[in-house]
């Protein structure tokens, strides 16, 4: 990849997910998603920290229930990488 032309990127507005810039020429952010049960706070935190160690800039976490929303709050307190709640089916969970 050393001799390849730079990627052509379209003009876009810069936004931030936590402290991670996206758009307007910012470096491409690496995003991943956990595959643990979100209510298993310890396992989810461990997986997020492992993802962060290997270069994830943003981590998505599944939040399909109100119990998972409560767990998400606890998880967020224990990690420094920006999290995105992947809400399923019920908009009221996002309001929690």
MOPAC internal coordinates of N, CA, C and O (Angstrom, degrees):
PM7 1SCF
backbone

  N    0.0000 0     0.00 0     0.00 0    0    0    0
  C    1.4482 1     0.00 0     0.00 0    1    0    0
  C    1.5220 1   112.66 1     0.00 0    2    1    0
  O    1.2310 1   119.31 1   176.88 1    3    2    1
  N    1.2821 1   118.93 1    -3.12 1    3    2    1
  C    1.4608 1   120.61 1  -174.36 1    5    3    2
  C    1.5229 1   113.79 1   -67.94 1    6    5    3
  O    1.2310 1   119.56 1   149.94 1    7    6    5
  N    1.3343 1   118.45 1   -30.06 1    7    6    5
  C    1.4568 1   120.80 1  -175.59 1    9    7    6
  C    1.5203 1   113.26 1  -104.60 1   10    9    7
  O    1.2310 1   119.68 1  -165.00 1   11   10    9
  N    1.2931 1   118.21 1    15.00 1   11   10    9
  C    1.4589 1   120.73 1  -179.62 1   13   11   10
  C    1.5204 1   110.93 1   -84.98 1   14   13   11
  O    1.2310 1   121.62 1   -28.04 1   15   14   13
  N    1.3313 1   114.51 1   151.96 1   15   14   13
  C    1.4612 1   120.13 1   176.76 1   17   15   14
  C    1.5216 1   109.52 1   -67.55 1   18   17   15
  O    1.2310 1   120.06 1   -28.53 1   19   18   17
  N    1.3280 1   117.48 1   151.47 1   19   18   17
  C    1.4678 1   119.62 1   178.29 1   21   19   18
  C    1.5280 1   111.23 1   -61.74 1   22   21   19
  O    1.2310 1   120.89 1   -27.27 1   23   22   21
  N    1.3003 1   115.90 1   152.73 1   23   22   21
  C    1.4627 1   122.05 1   178.18 1   25   23   22
  C    1.5253 1   108.89 1   -66.40 1   26   25   23
  O    1.2310 1   120.54 1   -47.94 1   27   26   25
  N    1.3264 1   116.57 1   132.06 1   27   26   25
  C    1.4611 1   120.96 1   174.57 1   29   27   26
  C    1.5278 1   108.00 1   -76.87 1   30   29   27
  O    1.2310 1   120.43 1   -58.61 1   31   30   29
  N    1.3080 1   116.78 1   121.39 1   31   30   29
  C    1.4649 1   120.82 1  -178.29 1   33   31   30
  C    1.5152 1   109.20 1  -119.00 1   34   33   31
  O    1.2310 1   120.96 1   -40.89 1   35   34   33
  N    1.3242 1   115.78 1   139.11 1   35   34   33
  C    1.4588 1   119.45 1  -179.88 1   37   35   34
  C    1.5276 1   109.61 1   -79.54 1   38   37   35
  O    1.2310 1   120.88 1   -24.14 1   39   38   37
  N    1.2984 1   115.93 1   155.86 1   39   38   37
  C    1.4606 1   122.03 1   177.53 1   41   39   38
  C    1.5250 1   108.47 1   -67.73 1   42   41   39
  O    1.2310 1   120.61 1   -46.94 1   43   42   41
  N    1.3188 1   116.44 1   133.06 1   43   42   41
  C    1.4640 1   120.63 1   179.66 1   45   43   42
  C    1.5224 1   109.40 1  -148.59 1   46   45   43
  O    1.2310 1   121.42 1   -13.59 1   47   46   45
  N    1.2920 1   114.88 1   166.41 1   47   46   45
  C    1.4580 1   121.84 1   178.44 1   49   47   46
  C    1.5280 1   109.13 1   -84.47 1   50   49   47
  O    1.2310 1   120.11 1   -39.68 1   51   50   49
  N    1.3145 1   117.40 1   140.32 1   51   50   49
  C    1.4601 1   121.22 1   177.60 1   53   51   50
  C    1.5263 1   109.71 1   -81.71 1   54   53   51
  O    1.2310 1   121.58 1   -47.72 1   55   54   53
  N    1.3168 1   114.58 1   132.28 1   55   54   53
  C    1.4638 1   121.91 1   172.08 1   57   55   54
  C    1.5209 1   107.36 1  -127.91 1   58   57   55
  O    1.2310 1   120.58 1    -8.25 1   59   58   57
  N    1.3047 1   116.50 1   171.75 1   59   58   57
  C    1.4628 1   121.29 1   177.98 1   61   59   58
  C    1.5190 1   109.78 1  -128.05 1   62   61   59
  O    1.2310 1   121.14 1   -41.83 1   63   62   61
  N    1.3137 1   115.42 1   138.17 1   63   62   61
  C    1.4626 1   122.83 1   167.97 1   65   63   62
  C    1.5208 1   103.67 1  -109.84 1   66   65   63
  O    1.2310 1   120.82 1   -76.96 1   67   66   65
  N    1.3348 1   116.04 1   103.04 1   67   66   65
  C    1.4641 1   118.94 1  -169.69 1   69   67   66
  C    1.5159 1   107.59 1    64.06 1   70   69   67
  O    1.2310 1   120.59 1    57.93 1   71   70   69
  N    1.3220 1   116.48 1  -122.07 1   71   70   69
  C    1.4627 1   120.88 1   179.15 1   73   71   70
  C    1.5281 1   112.14 1  -103.29 1   74   73   71
  O    1.2310 1   119.97 1  -168.99 1   75   74   73
  N    1.3294 1   117.67 1    11.01 1   75   74   73
  C    1.4667 1   122.28 1  -176.72 1   77   75   74
  C    1.5335 1   109.47 1   -96.93 1   78   77   75
  O    1.2310 1   120.45 1   -63.86 1   79   78   77
  N    1.3514 1   116.74 1   116.14 1   79   78   77
  C    1.4615 1   118.86 1   178.11 1   81   79   78
  C    1.5254 1   110.98 1   -76.60 1   82   81   79
  O    1.2310 1   121.07 1   -36.63 1   83   82   81
  N    1.3340 1   115.55 1   143.37 1   83   82   81
  C    1.4631 1   122.21 1   176.27 1   85   83   82
  C    1.5231 1   107.29 1  -134.23 1   86   85   83
  O    1.2310 1   120.37 1   -47.89 1   87   86   85
  N    1.3229 1   116.89 1   132.11 1   87   86   85
  C    1.4576 1   121.59 1   178.20 1   89   87   86
  C    1.5095 1   112.60 1    90.73 1   90   89   87
  O    1.2310 1   121.04 1    -6.44 1   91   90   89
  N    1.3473 1   115.62 1   173.56 1   91   90   89
  C    1.4602 1   124.22 1   177.70 1   93   91   90
  C    1.5242 1   112.33 1    51.89 1   94   93   91
  O    1.2310 1   120.45 1  -135.99 1   95   94   93
  N    1.3349 1   116.74 1    44.01 1   95   94   93
  C    1.4609 1   120.28 1   175.42 1   97   95   94
  C    1.5157 1   115.48 1    83.67 1   98   97   95
  O    1.2310 1   119.65 1  -177.99 1   99   98   97
  N    1.3158 1   118.27 1     2.01 1   99   98   97
  C    1.4759 1   120.44 1   178.20 1  101   99   98
  C    1.5306 1   109.06 1   -64.45 1  102  101   99
  O    1.2310 1   120.10 1   -27.39 1  103  102  101
  N    1.3266 1   117.41 1   152.61 1  103  102  101
  C    1.4643 1   119.14 1   175.30 1  105  103  102
  C    1.5294 1   110.25 1   -57.68 1  106  105  103
  O    1.2310 1   120.72 1   -30.27 1  107  106  105
  N    1.3322 1   116.23 1   149.73 1  107  106  105
  C    1.4609 1   120.58 1   179.37 1  109  107  106
  C    1.5221 1   108.97 1   -65.17 1  110  109  107
  O    1.2310 1   120.46 1   -53.94 1  111  110  109
  N    1.3357 1   116.72 1   126.06 1  111  110  109
  C    1.4664 1   122.01 1  -178.92 1  113  111  110
  C    1.5287 1   109.40 1   -87.77 1  114  113  111
  O    1.2310 1   121.20 1   -41.76 1  115  114  113
  N    1.3253 1   115.32 1   138.24 1  115  114  113
  C    1.4625 1   121.67 1   177.44 1  117  115  114
  C    1.5207 1   108.17 1   -92.07 1  118  117  115
  O    1.2310 1   121.15 1   -53.96 1  119  118  117
  N    1.3369 1   115.41 1   126.04 1  119  118  117
  C    1.4583 1   121.43 1   179.68 1  121  119  118
  C    1.5194 1   108.93 1  -121.23 1  122  121  119
  O    1.2310 1   121.09 1   -38.09 1  123  122  121
  N    1.3269 1   115.52 1   141.91 1  123  122  121
  C    1.4565 1   120.47 1   174.76 1  125  123  122
  C    1.5190 1   107.99 1  -137.11 1  126  125  123
  O    1.2310 1   120.95 1    -3.77 1  127  126  125
  N    1.3320 1   115.80 1   176.23 1  127  126  125
  C    1.4587 1   120.73 1   179.81 1  129  127  126
  C    1.5166 1   109.25 1  -135.76 1  130  129  127
  O    1.2310 1   121.03 1   -38.69 1  131  130  129
  N    1.3181 1   115.64 1   141.31 1  131  130  129
  C    1.4606 1   119.57 1   177.39 1  133  131  130
  C    1.5243 1   109.90 1   -72.06 1  134  133  131
  O    1.2310 1   121.24 1   -22.09 1  135  134  133
  N    1.3350 1   115.24 1   157.91 1  135  134  133
  C    1.4636 1   119.67 1   174.38 1  137  135  134
  C    1.5224 1   111.17 1  -125.60 1  138  137  135
  O    1.2310 1   120.97 1  -161.12 1  139  138  137
  N    1.3244 1   115.75 1    18.88 1  139  138  137
  C    1.4621 1   121.19 1   176.19 1  141  139  138
  C    1.5224 1   109.25 1   -88.02 1  142  141  139
  O    1.2310 1   120.79 1   -14.56 1  143  142  141
  N    1.3215 1   116.10 1   165.44 1  143  142  141
  C    1.4647 1   120.30 1   171.40 1  145  143  142
  C    1.5308 1   105.61 1   -73.92 1  146  145  143
  O    1.2310 1   119.87 1   -58.21 1  147  146  145
  N    1.3033 1   117.85 1   121.79 1  147  146  145
  C    1.4639 1   122.11 1  -173.74 1  149  147  146
  C    1.5204 1   112.19 1   -59.22 1  150  149  147
  O    1.2310 1   119.99 1   148.19 1  151  150  149
  N    1.3093 1   117.62 1   -31.81 1  151  150  149
  C    1.4628 1   120.41 1   179.12 1  153  151  150
  C    1.5283 1   112.04 1   -70.82 1  154  153  151
  O    1.2310 1   119.72 1   167.83 1  155  154  153
  N    1.3216 1   118.14 1   -12.17 1  155  154  153
  C    1.4687 1   121.93 1   171.59 1  157  155  154
  C    1.5260 1   106.24 1   -88.67 1  158  157  155
  O    1.2310 1   121.16 1   -98.20 1  159  158  157
  N    1.3227 1   115.39 1    81.80 1  159  158  157
  C    1.4628 1   122.44 1  -172.21 1  161  159  158
  C    1.5255 1   111.17 1   -57.06 1  162  161  159
  O    1.2310 1   119.84 1   133.26 1  163  162  161
  N    1.3175 1   117.90 1   -46.74 1  163  162  161
  C    1.4660 1   120.87 1  -177.22 1  165  163  162
  C    1.5294 1   111.32 1   -60.38 1  166  165  163
  O    1.2310 1   120.18 1   132.58 1  167  166  165
  N    1.3234 1   117.26 1   -47.42 1  167  166  165
  C    1.4682 1   120.57 1  -179.35 1  169  167  166
  C    1.5267 1   111.10 1   -64.49 1  170  169  167
  O    1.2310 1   120.65 1   140.55 1  171  170  169
  N    1.3182 1   116.36 1   -39.45 1  171  170  169
  C    1.4613 1   120.18 1  -178.72 1  173  171  170
  C    1.5255 1   110.67 1   -68.46 1  174  173  171
  O    1.2310 1   120.14 1   136.68 1  175  174  173
  N    1.3222 1   117.33 1   -43.32 1  175  174  173
  C    1.4676 1   121.08 1   177.10 1  177  175  174
  C    1.5264 1   109.92 1   -61.12 1  178  177  175
  O    1.2310 1   120.04 1   135.42 1  179  178  177
  N    1.3258 1   117.52 1   -44.58 1  179  178  177
  C    1.4668 1   120.59 1   179.49 1  181  179  178
  C    1.5233 1   111.04 1   -60.33 1  182  181  179
  O    1.2310 1   120.46 1   137.97 1  183  182  181
  N    1.3256 1   116.73 1   -42.03 1  183  182  181
  C    1.4585 1   119.75 1  -179.74 1  185  183  182
  C    1.5309 1   111.26 1   -67.70 1  186  185  183
  O    1.2310 1   120.07 1   139.77 1  187  186  185
  N    1.3134 1   117.47 1   -40.23 1  187  186  185
  C    1.4679 1   120.52 1   177.95 1  189  187  186
  C    1.5224 1   110.36 1   -62.18 1  190  189  187
  O    1.2310 1   120.13 1   135.65 1  191  190  189
  N    1.3103 1   117.35 1   -44.35 1  191  190  189
  C    1.4677 1   120.38 1   179.28 1  193  191  190
  C    1.5251 1   111.16 1   -63.97 1  194  193  191
  O    1.2310 1   120.05 1   143.13 1  195  194  193
  N    1.3343 1   117.50 1   -36.87 1  195  194  193
  C    1.4662 1   120.88 1   176.76 1  197  195  194
  C    1.5323 1   110.36 1   -65.63 1  198  197  195
  O    1.2310 1   120.16 1   137.98 1  199  198  197
  N    1.3258 1   117.29 1   -42.02 1  199  198  197
  C    1.4606 1   121.06 1   177.69 1  201  199  198
  C    1.5269 1   110.88 1   -62.68 1  202  201  199
  O    1.2310 1   120.85 1   139.41 1  203  202  201
  N    1.3057 1   115.98 1   -40.59 1  203  202  201
  C    1.4640 1   120.34 1   178.96 1  205  203  202
  C    1.5265 1   110.60 1   -63.53 1  206  205  203
  O    1.2310 1   120.44 1   139.31 1  207  206  205
  N    1.3348 1   116.77 1   -40.69 1  207  206  205
  C    1.4718 1   120.69 1   179.69 1  209  207  206
  C    1.5273 1   112.37 1   -61.60 1  210  209  207
  O    1.2310 1   120.18 1   147.98 1  211  210  209
  N    1.3236 1   117.27 1   -32.02 1  211  210  209
  C    1.4682 1   119.61 1  -178.77 1  213  211  210
  C    1.5306 1   112.83 1   -95.93 1  214  213  211
  O    1.2310 1   120.21 1  -170.19 1  215  214  213
  N    1.3283 1   117.20 1     9.81 1  215  214  213
  C    1.4513 1   119.73 1   169.21 1  217  215  214
  C    1.5102 1   118.42 1   112.64 1  218  217  215
  O    1.2310 1   119.26 1  -174.77 1  219  218  217
  N    1.3196 1   119.02 1     5.23 1  219  218  217
  C    1.4659 1   119.46 1   177.61 1  221  219  218
  C    1.5252 1   109.61 1   -68.44 1  222  221  219
  O    1.2310 1   120.98 1   -48.05 1  223  222  221
  N    1.3173 1   115.73 1   131.95 1  223  222  221
  C    1.4671 1   121.41 1   177.98 1  225  223  222
  C    1.5226 1   111.83 1   -92.47 1  226  225  223
  O    1.2310 1   120.57 1   150.29 1  227  226  225
  N    1.3359 1   116.51 1   -29.71 1  227  226  225
  C    1.4627 1   124.23 1  -177.35 1  229  227  226
  C    1.5240 1   106.90 1  -139.17 1  230  229  227
  O    1.2310 1   120.06 1   -39.32 1  231  230  229
  N    1.3345 1   117.50 1   140.68 1  231  230  229
  C    1.4649 1   120.43 1   178.92 1  233  231  230
  C    1.5254 1   109.45 1  -127.10 1  234  233  231
  O    1.2310 1   121.10 1   -50.00 1  235  234  233
  N    1.3301 1   115.51 1   130.00 1  235  234  233
  C    1.4659 1   121.79 1   174.65 1  237  235  234
  C    1.5160 1   108.76 1   -91.74 1  238  237  235
  O    1.2310 1   121.40 1   -37.97 1  239  238  237
  N    1.3283 1   114.93 1   142.03 1  239  238  237
  C    1.4649 1   121.92 1   179.38 1  241  239  238
  C    1.5263 1   107.79 1  -129.71 1  242  241  239
  O    1.2310 1   120.46 1   -50.69 1  243  242  241
  N    1.3113 1   116.72 1   129.31 1  243  242  241
  C    1.4582 1   121.77 1   178.98 1  245  243  242
  C    1.5297 1   110.21 1   -68.50 1  246  245  243
  O    1.2310 1   120.65 1   -49.43 1  247  246  245
  N    1.3313 1   116.36 1   130.57 1  247  246  245
  C    1.4667 1   121.49 1   178.95 1  249  247  246
  C    1.5328 1   108.13 1  -130.89 1  250  249  247
  O    1.2310 1   120.46 1  -103.36 1  251  250  249
  N    1.3460 1   116.72 1    76.64 1  251  250  249
  C    1.4616 1   120.04 1  -174.87 1  253  251  250
  C    1.5268 1   115.34 1   -86.63 1  254  253  251
  O    1.2310 1   120.04 1   168.43 1  255  254  253
  N    1.3460 1   117.53 1   -11.57 1  255  254  253
  C    1.4643 1   120.63 1  -175.27 1  257  255  254
  C    1.5238 1   110.28 1  -138.84 1  258  257  255
  O    1.2310 1   120.86 1   -12.38 1  259  258  257
  N    1.3251 1   115.97 1   167.62 1  259  258  257
  C    1.4666 1   120.32 1   175.68 1  261  259  258
  C    1.5322 1   110.78 1   -64.60 1  262  261  259
  O    1.2310 1   119.91 1   143.74 1  263  262  261
  N    1.3353 1   117.77 1   -36.26 1  263  262  261
  C    1.4698 1   120.30 1   176.61 1  265  263  262
  C    1.5263 1   110.42 1   -61.75 1  266  265  263
  O    1.2310 1   120.54 1   140.17 1  267  266  265
  N    1.3240 1   116.58 1   -39.83 1  267  266  265
  C    1.4619 1   120.38 1   177.73 1  269  267  266
  C    1.5280 1   110.66 1   -66.24 1  270  269  267
  O    1.2310 1   119.92 1   145.35 1  271  270  269
  N    1.3370 1   117.75 1   -34.65 1  271  270  269
  C    1.4659 1   121.11 1   177.32 1  273  271  270
  C    1.5241 1   110.63 1   -64.03 1  274  273  271
  O    1.2310 1   120.44 1   139.30 1  275  274  273
  N    1.3206 1   116.77 1   -40.70 1  275  274  273
  C    1.4724 1   120.33 1   176.36 1  277  275  274
  C    1.5258 1   110.30 1   -64.34 1  278  277  275
  O    1.2310 1   120.36 1   137.80 1  279  278  277
  N    1.3320 1   116.91 1   -42.20 1  279  278  277
  C    1.4647 1   121.14 1   178.50 1  281  279  278
  C    1.5279 1   110.36 1   -64.23 1  282  281  279
  O    1.2310 1   120.21 1   142.47 1  283  282  281
  N    1.3300 1   117.20 1   -37.53 1  283  282  281
  C    1.4627 1   121.81 1   179.64 1  285  283  282
  C    1.5294 1   110.67 1   -57.40 1  286  285  283
  O    1.2310 1   120.58 1   139.41 1  287  286  285
  N    1.3208 1   116.50 1   -40.59 1  287  286  285
  C    1.4710 1   120.48 1   178.04 1  289  287  286
  C    1.5247 1   110.92 1   -59.68 1  290  289  287
  O    1.2310 1   120.57 1   136.63 1  291  290  289
  N    1.3271 1   116.52 1   -43.37 1  291  290  289
  C    1.4664 1   121.12 1   179.63 1  293  291  290
  C    1.5253 1   111.19 1   -67.77 1  294  293  291
  O    1.2310 1   120.70 1   140.24 1  295  294  293
  N    1.3172 1   116.26 1   -39.76 1  295  294  293
  C    1.4652 1   121.31 1   179.64 1  297  295  294
  C    1.5220 1   109.81 1   -62.62 1  298  297  295
  O    1.2310 1   120.39 1   133.73 1  299  298  297
  N    1.3230 1   116.86 1   -46.27 1  299  298  297
  C    1.4638 1   122.19 1  -177.82 1  301  299  298
  C    1.5236 1   111.72 1   -57.34 1  302  301  299
  O    1.2310 1   120.20 1   145.85 1  303  302  301
  N    1.3226 1   117.23 1   -34.15 1  303  302  301
  C    1.4653 1   121.36 1  -179.79 1  305  303  302
  C    1.5283 1   112.39 1   -68.76 1  306  305  303
  O    1.2310 1   120.16 1   161.16 1  307  306  305
  N    1.3359 1   117.30 1   -18.84 1  307  306  305
  C    1.4607 1   120.91 1  -172.54 1  309  307  306
  C    1.5264 1   114.72 1  -106.72 1  310  309  307
  O    1.2310 1   120.05 1   179.55 1  311  310  309
  N    1.3234 1   117.51 1    -0.45 1  311  310  309
  C    1.4632 1   120.13 1  -178.62 1  313  311  310
  C    1.5195 1   110.05 1  -129.94 1  314  313  311
  O    1.2310 1   120.93 1   -21.49 1  315  314  313
  N    1.3287 1   115.83 1   158.51 1  315  314  313
  C    1.4640 1   119.01 1  -178.98 1  317  315  314
  C    1.5288 1   113.01 1  -108.06 1  318  317  315
  O    1.2310 1   119.82 1   161.65 1  319  318  317
  N    1.3214 1   117.94 1   -18.35 1  319  318  317
  C    1.4603 1   121.29 1   179.10 1  321  319  318
  C    1.5354 1   109.06 1   -71.50 1  322  321  319
  O    1.2310 1   119.69 1   -37.37 1  323  322  321
  N    1.3386 1   118.20 1   142.63 1  323  322  321
  C    1.4636 1   119.41 1   177.21 1  325  323  322
  C    1.5320 1   111.51 1   -61.27 1  326  325  323
  O    1.2310 1   121.05 1   -42.94 1  327  326  325
  N    1.3239 1   115.61 1   137.06 1  327  326  325
  C    1.4601 1   122.01 1   179.01 1  329  327  326
  C    1.5204 1   110.06 1  -110.69 1  330  329  327
  O    1.2310 1   121.22 1   -32.07 1  331  330  329
  N    1.3310 1   115.27 1   147.93 1  331  330  329
  C    1.4577 1   122.33 1   173.53 1  333  331  330
  C    1.5187 1   106.87 1  -121.53 1  334  333  331
  O    1.2310 1   120.61 1   -56.25 1  335  334  333
  N    1.3275 1   116.44 1   123.75 1  335  334  333
  C    1.4689 1   120.90 1   177.94 1  337  335  334
  C    1.5229 1   108.44 1   -80.82 1  338  337  335
  O    1.2310 1   120.69 1   -60.64 1  339  338  337
  N    1.3134 1   116.28 1   119.36 1  339  338  337
  C    1.4640 1   122.46 1   178.11 1  341  339  338
  C    1.5280 1   106.93 1   -90.93 1  342  341  339
  O    1.2310 1   120.85 1   -85.64 1  343  342  341
  N    1.3367 1   115.99 1    94.36 1  343  342  341
  C    1.4637 1   122.60 1  -174.06 1  345  343  342
  C    1.5274 1   109.97 1   -81.75 1  346  345  343
  O    1.2310 1   120.47 1   -42.82 1  347  346  345
  N    1.3163 1   116.71 1   137.18 1  347  346  345
  C    1.4599 1   122.49 1  -178.91 1  349  347  346
  C    1.5279 1   109.93 1  -117.48 1  350  349  347
  O    1.2310 1   120.46 1   -48.21 1  351  350  349
  N    1.2957 1   116.73 1   131.79 1  351  350  349
  C    1.4664 1   124.70 1   162.53 1  353  351  350
  C    1.5311 1   116.80 1    67.54 1  354  353  351
  O    1.2310 1   118.44 1   142.26 1  355  354  353
  N    1.3173 1   120.59 1   -37.74 1  355  354  353
  C    1.4671 1   121.59 1  -169.23 1  357  355  354
  C    1.5296 1   110.10 1  -125.91 1  358  357  355
  O    1.2310 1   120.24 1   -74.41 1  359  358  357
  N    1.3234 1   117.14 1   105.59 1  359  358  357
  C    1.4608 1   121.90 1  -177.46 1  361  359  358
  C    1.5279 1   112.45 1   -57.87 1  362  361  359
  O    1.2310 1   119.82 1   155.22 1  363  362  361
  N    1.3335 1   117.95 1   -24.78 1  363  362  361
  C    1.4707 1   120.52 1  -177.31 1  365  363  362
  C    1.5236 1   111.51 1   -64.55 1  366  365  363
  O    1.2310 1   120.36 1   154.86 1  367  366  365
  N    1.3242 1   116.92 1   -25.14 1  367  366  365
  C    1.4669 1   120.20 1   177.18 1  369  367  366
  C    1.5258 1   109.71 1   -63.46 1  370  369  367
  O    1.2310 1   119.94 1   141.13 1  371  370  369
  N    1.3176 1   117.72 1   -38.87 1  371  370  369
  C    1.4632 1   121.41 1   179.56 1  373  371  370
  C    1.5190 1   111.42 1   -64.55 1  374  373  371
  O    1.2310 1   120.12 1   151.48 1  375  374  373
  N    1.3122 1   117.38 1   -28.52 1  375  374  373
  C    1.4592 1   121.12 1   179.80 1  377  375  374
  C    1.5175 1   112.10 1   -76.51 1  378  377  375
  O    1.2310 1   120.32 1   161.39 1  379  378  377
  N    1.3251 1   117.00 1   -18.61 1  379  378  377
  C    1.4660 1   122.90 1  -179.31 1  381  379  378
  C    1.5037 1   108.04 1   -67.79 1  382  381  379
  O    1.2310 1   120.10 1   180.00 1  383  382  381

